Amino acid sequence: MTVRGNRHLGSASWAALVTDVTYAARADVRARSACTLSRSGNVADVMGRDASGSAVLRGALPAGVAVRATDTPLDLEAARSSLLGEEAAAVAGAAPTRVREFATGRACARGALADLGVTPGPVPVGPDRAPRWPPGFVGSITHCAGFWAAAVASTAVLSRLGVDAEVHAPLEPDVADLVIAPGERERVAGLPPGWAVAWDTVLFSAKEAVFKATFPADRVWREAADVAVDLRPDGSFAATSRTPEALPPLIGRWRVTSTLVVTAAYSRPAG
C-alpha cells in the first residue's frame, strides 16, 4: 500500500496506515467480474471491468440524490483555475497530485449541486477538513485511484450522507487488522462463497461512509474498530457502535465491480 495526503478517519495509529490509501490491486481480483446487487436483494447484474463507477454509486443511493463522477482527474492547470474562493487556500502549497485530486472532487461537488439547482460556488473546507455544504444540503466527496465522485442531497431528502470508493483489492494485512472488528471476520465468512469480493475492503469502505455520514452532525471521531459492520448479501449493511456513543439510524449500501468498491451510508429526515 501507499499512503498519500491527509484523510479524516481515526487516531494517529489508524491515520498513519489508512489515510488516503491507494491499494496495489491484485491481478487475480481485478481480472474477475464481481456482482452488483439490485434493490430487491437478488444478484441482478454481473458487472465487468468496464462498469461505470458513476452508475454503481447511483445504484447505492436513493432517488433525489445528485451524483457527479469521473474516472479522469483535471490536469494541473485546469485544476488550479477551477478552484473558487476559499478552495484555493485549502491546497495552497500542496503537491500537484493533491491539487488535482482536490479540484476534481470539488468540480464533482459543484456539478452535483448544480443538478439540484444551486448556483455554482465554492465548497470550502471546514476546520475539521470536511466539506462545508450550502445551507439546506448534505453531501460527501470521495476518490480513489481512477475514480472521483460527489453525492449531494437536499436536507428534505436526506439528513445525513456519506459515500466512499476504494480500489477493489484486498487490504494489506496490517491495515485489515485495524479495520476488522471482533466478529466481523466470522460474519463475512458466512457470505456466499465464490463472489470474488475483497470483503475486508468493503468493510473498510463501509466504515468510511459511516464516518462521513455521522461526523459532520455528531462531531464524534470514531476509529474503524469503534464501528461494527454487518455486510448482507442483498447489498445492504448495518452499522453499530462498539463504544458508549451510539450511532444514529443509518441505511447502508455496498456495491462492487471488478475494480471498484462503493459504499453509502445515509439517513432520512425524521418524520
Secondary structure, DSSP 8 states (H G I E B T S, - for coil): -EE-S----S-HHHHHHHTTEE----HHHHTS-EEEE-TTSSEEEEE-TT--HHHHHHHTS-TT-EEEEESS---HHHHHHH--THHHHHTTT--HHHHHHHHHHHHHHHHHHHHTT-------B-TTS-B---TTEEEEEEEETTEEEEEEEETTT-SEEEEEEEESS---HHHHHHH--TTHHHHHHTS-TTS---HHHHHHHHHHHHHHHHHHHH-----GGGEEEEE-TTSEEEEEESSSS-----EEEEEE-SSEEEEEEEE----
